[in-house]
Amino acid sequence: MLAGCGGGGTGSTSGTGSESSGSGNSSGDTTTPTETYDLGRALSRLYTHGYTRAGLSTTTAAGVRYTLDLQIDPYQTAEQNGSSYKVSAHYTTIRAADGTVLRLGQTSEVYQDSPSFRSLYRVSPTTVSYQALVESGLPSAAIPGSGLNPLMSSTDHLRTADNTAGEQISTSNTFWSLTRVSASTAWFCLTTVTTLSGQSQPSGSTAECLLLDRSADLQVIGARLNLPISDGDGNLTFE
């Protein structure tokens, strides 16, 4: 969904809460059946209009502060083998407190949204990930509080010089969840668990979350990302 910076440890440290629209935890109010969200349409709307959020931040237990800038570009159209696709470029930049850039993330999400949203594959400067939706796909009437739900699996390959898929380096499984914040807002999260080729246990995970507003036509009003700062150092939550 977003420009994740790659795999990392599964441990996490909570962020500082710089996003004023909420922490993503359920408010405890009862969800009514009318509080439903069309999640495929939410992603299509996001990639149509784009989204920019600067200054998402986190602080480690040792008091070290990092910031993250997120940019999702409006889609461009492309054609291949007679089929039309949409491509949205995503970028993340993680900085230390002194402004030093520690990690850059860049991916392009290739998808179709007619008749319904379908992610096809994701390309980065070094990898290509081919994604296959599970039978259920993203629901058009999701109700907050339904837990983690399988969405897609993907095979991740090194990107060759001619921009094709080379050696497979990992497999990934992505799950969606929806957590109520208020009667008209909810956190929509995509959690991806990655397992390196030749290993039986997951090597890391990321979580990419959007705060959706039902009363504003599924507008994105907040973002939260759980990502690694560097390989092997565990994850931090930016919000």
C-alpha contacts under 8 A as a table, 3 or more apart, distances in Angstrom:
res1	aa1	res2	aa2	distance
1	M	43	L	7.89
1	M	109	E	7.09
1	M	190	L	7.33
1	M	208	E	7.28
2	L	72	I	7.36
2	L	90	H	5.94
2	L	91	Y	7.71
2	L	107	T	7.81
2	L	208	E	6.56
3	A	70	L	7.88
3	A	72	I	7.98
3	A	90	H	4.75
3	A	91	Y	5.11
3	A	92	T	5.77
3	A	105	G	5.66
3	A	106	Q	5.57
3	A	107	T	5.39
3	A	108	S	7.90
4	G	92	T	7.07
4	G	105	G	6.02
4	G	106	Q	7.62
4	G	107	T	7.76
4	G	206	T	7.31
4	G	208	E	7.63
4	G	227	L	6.98
5	C	92	T	7.21
5	C	103	R	7.34
5	C	104	L	6.75
5	C	105	G	4.64
5	C	106	Q	7.60
5	C	227	L	6.59
5	C	228	P	7.06
6	G	105	G	7.76
6	G	206	T	7.64
6	G	227	L	7.55
6	G	228	P	7.40
7	G	194	T	6.73
7	G	203	S	7.16
7	G	204	G	5.06
7	G	205	S	5.77
7	G	206	T	6.71
7	G	227	L	7.67
7	G	228	P	6.92
7	G	231	D	7.17
8	G	203	S	6.80
8	G	204	G	4.50
8	G	205	S	6.22
8	G	206	T	7.64
8	G	227	L	7.25
8	G	228	P	5.24
8	G	230	S	7.37
8	G	231	D	5.46
8	G	232	G	5.52
8	G	233	D	6.86
8	G	234	G	5.57
8	G	235	N	6.42
9	G	203	S	6.73
9	G	204	G	4.75
9	G	205	S	6.87
9	G	228	P	7.08
9	G	231	D	7.70
9	G	232	G	5.67
9	G	233	D	6.29
9	G	234	G	3.89
9	G	235	N	5.95
10	T	203	S	7.84
10	T	204	G	5.22
10	T	205	S	5.77
10	T	234	G	5.94
10	T	235	N	6.33
11	G	234	G	5.27
11	G	235	N	5.72
12	S	226	N	7.56
12	S	234	G	6.43
12	S	235	N	4.75
12	S	236	L	5.15
12	S	237	T	6.81
13	T	59	T	7.83
13	T	60	T	6.27
13	T	61	A	7.26
13	T	235	N	6.89
13	T	236	L	5.05
13	T	237	T	6.21
14	S	58	T	6.97
14	S	59	T	7.50
14	S	60	T	7.71
14	S	236	L	6.62
14	S	237	T	5.41
14	S	238	F	7.85
15	G	57	S	6.41
15	G	58	T	4.00
15	G	59	T	5.80
15	G	60	T	7.84
15	G	236	L	7.10
15	G	237	T	5.08
15	G	238	F	5.42
15	G	239	E	6.06
16	T	57	S	6.32
16	T	58	T	5.14
16	T	59	T	6.19
16	T	238	F	7.69
16	T	239	E	6.91
17	G	20	S	7.22
17	G	22	G	7.85
17	G	23	S	6.62
17	G	57	S	7.55
17	G	58	T	7.77
17	G	239	E	5.46
18	S	56	L	6.48
18	S	57	S	6.50
18	S	239	E	5.75
19	E	22	G	6.58
19	E	23	S	7.66
19	E	56	L	7.17
19	E	222	G	6.63
19	E	223	A	7.63
19	E	239	E	5.50
21	S	211	L	7.96
21	S	221	I	7.22
21	S	222	G	6.44
22	G	25	N	7.85
22	G	181	V	7.19
23	S	239	E	7.96
24	G	179	T	6.68
24	G	180	R	7.45
24	G	181	V	6.20
24	G	186	A	7.27
24	G	187	W	5.61
24	G	211	L	7.75
25	N	179	T	6.74
25	N	180	R	7.19
25	N	181	V	6.46
26	S	29	D	7.60
26	S	179	T	5.97
26	S	180	R	5.00
26	S	181	V	5.20
26	S	182	S	7.96
27	S	180	R	6.84
27	S	181	V	5.46
27	S	182	S	6.67
29	D	182	S	7.66
31	T	35	E	6.60
31	T	143	I	7.82
31	T	144	P	7.06
31	T	180	R	7.58
31	T	183	A	7.47
32	T	35	E	5.62
33	P	36	T	6.85
33	P	143	I	7.21
35	E	143	I	6.34
35	E	144	P	7.61
35	E	183	A	6.91
35	E	184	S	7.18
36	T	141	A	4.87
36	T	142	A	5.10
36	T	143	I	4.89
36	T	144	P	7.37
37	Y	139	P	7.96
37	Y	140	S	6.38
37	Y	141	A	4.99
37	Y	142	A	4.95
37	Y	143	I	6.64
37	Y	214	R	7.10
37	Y	218	L	7.79
38	D	41	R	5.44
38	D	42	A	6.27
38	D	138	L	7.99
38	D	139	P	6.23
38	D	140	S	3.83
38	D	141	A	5.11
38	D	142	A	6.37
39	L	42	A	4.86
39	L	43	L	6.43
39	L	138	L	5.96
39	L	139	P	6.06
39	L	140	S	5.91
39	L	141	A	7.60
39	L	142	A	7.04
39	L	188	F	7.87
40	G	43	L	5.33
40	G	44	S	6.26
40	G	113	D	7.91
40	G	116	S	6.90
40	G	117	F	5.09
40	G	118	R	7.96
40	G	138	L	5.60
40	G	139	P	6.88
40	G	140	S	6.56
41	R	44	S	4.93
41	R	45	R	5.96
41	R	116	S	7.93
41	R	117	F	6.98
41	R	140	S	7.55
42	A	45	R	5.16
42	A	46	L	6.16
42	A	212	L	7.81
42	A	218	L	5.68
42	A	219	Q	7.48
43	L	46	L	4.96
43	L	47	Y	6.20
43	L	117	F	7.76
44	S	47	Y	5.27
44	S	48	T	6.09
44	S	113	D	6.48
44	S	117	F	6.79
45	R	48	T	5.01
45	R	49	H	6.23
45	R	218	L	7.75
45	R	219	Q	7.74
46	L	49	H	5.52
46	L	50	G	5.41
46	L	51	Y	6.79
46	L	74	P	7.79
46	L	219	Q	7.64
46	L	220	V	7.15
47	Y	50	G	5.21
47	Y	51	Y	8.00
47	Y	72	I	7.18
47	Y	73	D	6.93
47	Y	74	P	5.20
47	Y	75	Y	5.62
47	Y	88	S	6.06
48	T	74	P	4.96
48	T	75	Y	5.68
49	H	73	D	7.66
49	H	74	P	5.20
49	H	75	Y	7.94
50	G	71	Q	7.68
50	G	72	I	5.05
50	G	73	D	4.74
50	G	74	P	4.40
50	G	75	Y	7.69
51	Y	70	L	7.90
51	Y	71	Q	5.94
51	Y	72	I	5.02
51	Y	73	D	6.77
51	Y	74	P	7.97
51	Y	220	V	7.81
52	T	69	D	7.82
52	T	70	L	5.66
52	T	71	Q	4.45
52	T	72	I	6.19
53	R	56	L	7.18
53	R	69	D	5.97
53	R	70	L	5.15
53	R	71	Q	6.52
53	R	223	A	7.64
54	A	68	L	6.68
54	A	69	D	4.29
54	A	70	L	6.08
55	G	67	T	5.54
55	G	68	L	5.61
55	G	69	D	5.63
56	L	67	T	5.46
56	L	68	L	4.97
56	L	69	D	6.35
56	L	224	R	7.69
56	L	238	F	5.37
56	L	239	E	4.81
57	S	65	R	7.18
57	S	66	Y	5.70
57	S	67	T	4.21
57	S	68	L	6.05
57	S	237	T	7.91
57	S	238	F	4.86
57	S	239	E	5.60
58	T	65	R	5.76
58	T	66	Y	5.50
58	T	67	T	6.44
58	T	236	L	6.84
58	T	237	T	6.18
58	T	238	F	5.06
58	T	239	E	6.93
59	T	62	A	7.84
59	T	63	G	5.68
59	T	64	V	5.36
59	T	65	R	4.30
59	T	66	Y	6.38
60	T	63	G	5.18
60	T	64	V	5.22
60	T	65	R	6.53
60	T	236	L	7.65
61	A	64	V	7.45
64	V	97	A	7.76
65	R	96	A	6.71
65	R	97	A	5.73
66	Y	94	I	6.92
66	Y	95	R	5.70
66	Y	96	A	4.84
66	Y	97	A	5.69
67	T	94	I	5.70
67	T	95	R	5.32
67	T	96	A	6.64
67	T	97	A	7.31
67	T	238	F	7.29
68	L	92	T	6.70
68	L	93	T	5.44
68	L	94	I	4.46
68	L	95	R	6.34
68	L	238	F	6.85
69	D	92	T	5.59
69	D	93	T	5.19
69	D	94	I	6.70
70	L	90	H	7.71
70	L	91	Y	5.90
70	L	92	T	4.75
70	L	93	T	6.84
71	Q	90	H	5.81
71	Q	91	Y	5.15
71	Q	92	T	6.53
72	I	88	S	7.01
72	I	89	A	6.02
72	I	90	H	4.50
72	I	91	Y	6.46
73	D	88	S	5.76
73	D	89	A	5.35
73	D	90	H	6.30
74	P	88	S	5.93
74	P	89	A	7.64
75	Y	86	K	5.88
75	Y	87	V	5.07
75	Y	88	S	4.27
75	Y	89	A	7.30
76	Q	86	K	5.64
76	Q	87	V	5.26
76	Q	88	S	6.51
77	T	84	S	7.03
77	T	85	Y	5.75
77	T	86	K	4.55
77	T	87	V	6.17
78	A	84	S	5.82
78	A	85	Y	5.17
78	A	86	K	6.05
78	A	87	V	7.11
79	E	82	G	6.32
79	E	83	S	5.45
79	E	84	S	4.47
79	E	85	Y	5.92
80	Q	83	S	5.38
80	Q	84	S	6.64
80	Q	85	Y	7.81
84	S	112	Q	7.88
85	Y	110	V	6.69
85	Y	111	Y	5.93
85	Y	112	Q	5.57
86	K	110	V	5.76
86	K	111	Y	5.42
86	K	112	Q	6.07
87	V	108	S	6.30
87	V	109	E	5.53
87	V	110	V	4.59
87	V	111	Y	6.50
88	S	108	S	5.49
88	S	109	E	5.20
88	S	110	V	6.73
89	A	106	Q	7.37
89	A	107	T	5.91
89	A	108	S	4.29
89	A	109	E	6.36
90	H	105	G	7.89
90	H	106	Q	5.73
90	H	107	T	5.31
90	H	108	S	5.98
90	H	109	E	7.59
91	Y	104	L	7.45
91	Y	105	G	5.44
91	Y	106	Q	4.62
91	Y	107	T	6.69
92	T	104	L	5.80
92	T	105	G	4.80
92	T	106	Q	6.61
93	T	101	V	6.95
93	T	102	L	7.74
93	T	103	R	5.99
93	T	104	L	4.76
93	T	105	G	6.39
94	I	101	V	5.95
94	I	102	L	5.62
94	I	103	R	5.19
94	I	104	L	6.49
94	I	229	I	7.38
95	R	98	D	7.69
95	R	99	G	5.41
95	R	100	T	5.32
95	R	101	V	4.44
95	R	102	L	5.37
95	R	103	R	7.22
96	A	99	G	5.30
96	A	100	T	5.28
96	A	101	V	6.56
96	A	102	L	6.66
97	A	100	T	7.37
101	V	104	L	7.52
102	L	229	I	7.26
102	L	230	S	7.86
103	R	229	I	6.79
103	R	230	S	7.23
106	Q	124	S	5.85
106	Q	125	P	7.18
107	T	122	R	6.54
107	T	123	V	5.42
107	T	124	S	4.40
107	T	125	P	7.40
108	S	122	R	5.62
108	S	123	V	5.19
108	S	124	S	6.45
109	E	119	S	7.36
109	E	120	L	7.88
109	E	121	Y	6.44
109	E	122	R	4.77
109	E	123	V	6.78
110	V	119	S	6.32
110	V	120	L	5.64
110	V	121	Y	5.43
110	V	122	R	5.99
110	V	123	V	7.96
111	Y	117	F	7.29
111	Y	118	R	5.63
111	Y	119	S	4.38
111	Y	120	L	5.08
111	Y	121	Y	7.12
112	Q	116	S	7.47
112	Q	117	F	5.78
112	Q	118	R	5.28
112	Q	119	S	6.57
112	Q	120	L	7.42
113	D	116	S	4.84
113	D	117	F	3.87
113	D	118	R	6.02
114	S	117	F	6.36
117	F	138	L	7.71
118	R	133	L	7.30
118	R	137	G	7.95
119	S	131	Q	6.73
119	S	132	A	7.71
119	S	133	L	7.48
120	L	130	Y	6.56
120	L	131	Q	5.51
120	L	132	A	6.98
121	Y	128	V	7.27
121	Y	129	S	5.45
121	Y	130	Y	4.51
121	Y	131	Q	5.15
122	R	128	V	5.92
122	R	129	S	5.08
122	R	130	Y	6.69
122	R	131	Q	7.68
123	V	126	T	7.89
123	V	127	T	5.99
123	V	128	V	4.60
123	V	129	S	6.33
124	S	127	T	5.17
124	S	128	V	6.37
125	P	159	R	7.38
126	T	158	L	5.95
126	T	159	R	5.09
126	T	160	T	7.92
127	T	156	D	6.72
127	T	157	H	5.45
127	T	158	L	4.46
127	T	159	R	4.52
127	T	165	A	7.58
128	V	156	D	5.82
128	V	157	H	5.21
128	V	158	L	6.29
128	V	159	R	5.71
128	V	164	T	7.67
128	V	165	A	5.98
129	S	154	S	6.09
129	S	155	T	5.57
129	S	156	D	4.32
129	S	157	H	6.18
130	Y	154	S	5.24
130	Y	155	T	5.51
130	Y	156	D	6.64
131	Q	152	M	6.47
131	Q	153	S	5.82
131	Q	154	S	4.26
131	Q	155	T	6.90
132	A	152	M	5.43
132	A	153	S	5.63
132	A	154	S	6.16
133	L	136	S	7.77
133	L	137	G	5.83
133	L	151	L	6.00
133	L	152	M	4.39
133	L	153	S	6.85
134	V	137	G	5.72
134	V	150	P	7.13
134	V	151	L	5.57
134	V	152	M	5.27
134	V	153	S	7.55
136	S	139	P	7.34
136	S	151	L	7.36
137	G	151	L	5.76
137	G	152	M	7.73
138	L	151	L	6.88
138	L	176	W	7.99
139	P	142	A	5.48
142	A	178	L	7.58
143	I	146	S	6.64
143	I	178	L	7.16
144	P	177	S	7.76
144	P	178	L	4.74
144	P	179	T	4.95
144	P	180	R	5.27
144	P	186	A	7.05
145	G	177	S	7.62
145	G	178	L	5.97
145	G	179	T	5.33
145	G	180	R	6.72
146	S	149	N	7.74
146	S	177	S	6.79
146	S	178	L	6.79
147	G	177	S	5.58
147	G	178	L	7.16
148	L	175	F	5.80
148	L	176	W	5.69
148	L	177	S	5.00
149	N	175	F	5.08
149	N	176	W	5.25
149	N	177	S	6.34
150	P	173	N	7.64
150	P	174	T	6.31
150	P	175	F	4.46
150	P	176	W	6.57
151	L	173	N	7.72
151	L	174	T	5.59
151	L	175	F	5.04
151	L	176	W	6.28
152	M	173	N	5.95
152	M	174	T	5.28
152	M	175	F	7.10
153	S	171	T	7.34
153	S	172	S	5.59
153	S	173	N	4.40
153	S	174	T	6.16
154	S	171	T	5.72
154	S	172	S	5.16
154	S	173	N	6.47
155	T	168	Q	6.87
155	T	169	I	7.96
155	T	170	S	6.19
155	T	171	T	4.57
155	T	172	S	6.43
156	D	168	Q	5.70
156	D	169	I	5.82
156	D	170	S	5.18
156	D	171	T	5.74
156	D	172	S	7.38
157	H	165	A	5.51
157	H	166	G	5.61
157	H	167	E	5.38
157	H	168	Q	4.13
157	H	169	I	5.45
157	H	170	S	7.16
158	L	165	A	6.03
158	L	166	G	5.09
158	L	167	E	5.54
158	L	168	Q	6.44
158	L	169	I	6.79
159	R	163	N	5.72
159	R	164	T	5.80
159	R	165	A	5.14
159	R	166	G	5.77
160	T	163	N	5.14
160	T	164	T	5.39
160	T	165	A	6.12
160	T	166	G	5.70
161	A	164	T	7.43
165	A	168	Q	7.95
168	Q	197	S	7.15
169	I	196	L	6.02
169	I	197	S	5.26
170	S	194	T	6.72
170	S	195	T	5.52
170	S	196	L	4.16
170	S	197	S	4.64
171	T	194	T	5.81
171	T	195	T	5.44
171	T	196	L	6.51
171	T	197	S	6.98
172	S	192	T	6.42
172	S	193	V	5.53
172	S	194	T	4.33
172	S	195	T	6.29
173	N	192	T	5.55
173	N	193	V	5.34
173	N	194	T	6.60
174	T	190	L	6.48
174	T	191	T	5.51
174	T	192	T	4.24
174	T	193	V	6.41
175	F	190	L	5.60
175	F	191	T	5.20
175	F	192	T	6.43
176	W	188	F	7.25
176	W	189	C	5.62
176	W	190	L	4.65
176	W	191	T	6.41
177	S	187	W	7.97
177	S	188	F	5.88
177	S	189	C	5.28
177	S	190	L	6.69
178	L	186	A	6.39
178	L	187	W	5.54
178	L	188	F	4.65
178	L	189	C	6.40
179	T	186	A	5.31
179	T	187	W	5.06
179	T	188	F	6.72
180	R	183	A	7.55
180	R	185	T	6.45
180	R	186	A	4.33
180	R	187	W	6.49
181	V	184	S	7.82
181	V	185	T	5.48
181	V	186	A	4.96
181	V	187	W	7.06
182	S	185	T	5.11
182	S	186	A	6.78
184	S	213	D	5.74
184	S	214	R	5.12
184	S	215	S	5.86
185	T	211	L	6.75
185	T	212	L	5.45
185	T	213	D	4.58
185	T	214	R	6.08
185	T	215	S	7.97
186	A	211	L	5.67
186	A	212	L	5.50
186	A	213	D	7.00
187	W	209	C	6.28
187	W	210	L	5.60
187	W	211	L	4.48
187	W	212	L	6.24
188	F	209	C	5.45
188	F	210	L	5.23
188	F	211	L	6.26
188	F	212	L	6.90
189	C	207	A	6.56
189	C	208	E	5.53
189	C	209	C	4.05
189	C	210	L	6.38
190	L	207	A	5.66
190	L	208	E	5.32
190	L	209	C	6.34
191	T	205	S	7.06
191	T	206	T	5.72
191	T	207	A	4.25
191	T	208	E	6.45
192	T	205	S	5.45
192	T	206	T	5.37
192	T	207	A	6.37
193	V	202	P	6.54
193	V	203	S	7.81
193	V	204	G	6.04
193	V	205	S	4.36
193	V	206	T	6.78
194	T	202	P	5.51
194	T	203	S	5.86
194	T	204	G	5.56
194	T	205	S	5.95
195	T	199	Q	6.59
195	T	200	S	7.13
195	T	201	Q	6.29
195	T	202	P	4.24
195	T	203	S	5.14
195	T	204	G	7.18
196	L	199	Q	5.64
196	L	202	P	7.14
196	L	203	S	6.33
199	Q	202	P	7.65
202	P	205	S	7.84
205	S	227	L	7.80
206	T	225	L	7.61
206	T	226	N	5.51
206	T	227	L	5.36
206	T	228	P	7.85
206	T	235	N	7.80
207	A	225	L	5.73
207	A	226	N	4.93
207	A	227	L	6.98
208	E	223	A	7.76
208	E	224	R	6.24
208	E	225	L	4.65
208	E	226	N	6.45
209	C	223	A	5.63
209	C	224	R	5.03
209	C	225	L	6.05
210	L	220	V	6.23
210	L	221	I	7.51
210	L	222	G	5.78
210	L	223	A	4.63
210	L	224	R	6.53
211	L	220	V	5.59
211	L	221	I	5.50
211	L	222	G	4.69
211	L	223	A	5.99
212	L	218	L	5.35
212	L	219	Q	5.67
212	L	220	V	4.82
212	L	221	I	6.17
212	L	222	G	7.47
213	D	216	A	5.47
213	D	217	D	6.83
213	D	218	L	4.90
213	D	219	Q	5.33
213	D	220	V	6.48
213	D	221	I	6.80
214	R	217	D	5.46
214	R	218	L	4.73
214	R	219	Q	7.22
215	S	218	L	7.05
216	A	219	Q	5.51
220	V	223	A	7.79
223	A	239	E	6.42
224	R	237	T	6.95
224	R	238	F	5.59
224	R	239	E	4.59
225	L	237	T	5.61
225	L	238	F	5.22
225	L	239	E	6.75
226	N	235	N	6.10
226	N	236	L	5.43
226	N	237	T	4.18
226	N	238	F	6.23
227	L	235	N	4.91
227	L	236	L	5.60
227	L	237	T	6.54
227	L	238	F	7.88
228	P	231	D	6.65
228	P	232	G	7.85
228	P	233	D	6.65
228	P	234	G	5.52
228	P	235	N	4.09
228	P	236	L	6.06
229	I	233	D	6.76
229	I	234	G	7.38
229	I	235	N	6.67
229	I	236	L	7.15
230	S	233	D	5.71
230	S	234	G	7.72
231	D	234	G	7.52
